[in-house]
Amino acid sequence: MSAKIRLDPALIDFLRPDVSRSGSLYTQLARSLTQAIDEGLLLDGDFILPQRDLAEALGVSRVTVRKAIECLVAEGLLSQRQGAGTVVTRRAQVLIRKNIAVLNSFTDDMVARGLAPSSSWVARVTVQASVKEAQALNLSPGDLVSRFTRVRYASATPMAYEIATVPGNLVPNALAVGDSLYHALEALDARPIRAVQTMTAINAEPAVGQALKINTQDAVLYIERQGFDGTDKPVEFTRSWYRGDLYDFVAELNTTEHR
């Protein structure tokens, strides 16, 4: 049986990265391929163009195409078959089980799992703290905070919508922070070593659903986390919406010995 290779111009236009957008070209392409599969533009059994031909059609390098394909192969959405090419093999995506007893960054967590973490910035601003932020960070009314709103990805899959806030006296310029806020705080000797968090199951609001490529009202896990440094000073207040279909949070429980 001959392979069905997708050549249609509409698909190529959909996949083509935009140099004016944020994020690397390979990350953009990986996300577009994922979206094309999610929305049925690419079906199980469809073969995509050979890497050289796809790179030429999209106007990008073969390295960009190769890295994007590697991301989707790791996610189980594409499979590379010797002598045949790259085929869509959508299967149930790997469910991530997160130990809530361990305090680490999203970046470190994904790297430890062999996935490629990335972020798409929605906003990075230094502004006056909201009432809730001021309370969580033990700030006075009118104090400044740096607030980071972004979508977090594991390889090409959107995993969480996140709003993280830190005191303005720690990070006076939000634009100075790169992909990992925890790495930036660590450089300032202010990385959280203890946290208090609450977790609630809720339905996704429109902005969250759009960011995570899920339907409005789909189940998400909403988490509020207050992080403290080595002096027990609050240095982080983060609100996160995690996809309920891809994330499980696990806690290890032990019995207390009664004497």
Secondary structure, 3 states (H helix, E strand, C coil): CCCEECCCHHHHHHHCCCCCCCCCHHHHHHHHHHHHHHCCCCCCCEEECCHHHHHHHHCCCHHHHHHHHHHHHHHCCEEEECCCEEEECCCCCCCEEEECCCCCCHHHHHHHCCCCEEEEEEEEEEEECCHHHHHHCCCCCCCEEEEEEEEEEECCEEEEEEEEEEECCCCCCHHHCCCCHHHHHHHCCCCCCEEEEEEEEEECCHHHHHHHCCCCCCEEEEEEEEEECCCCCEEEEEEEEEECCCEEEECCCCCCCCC
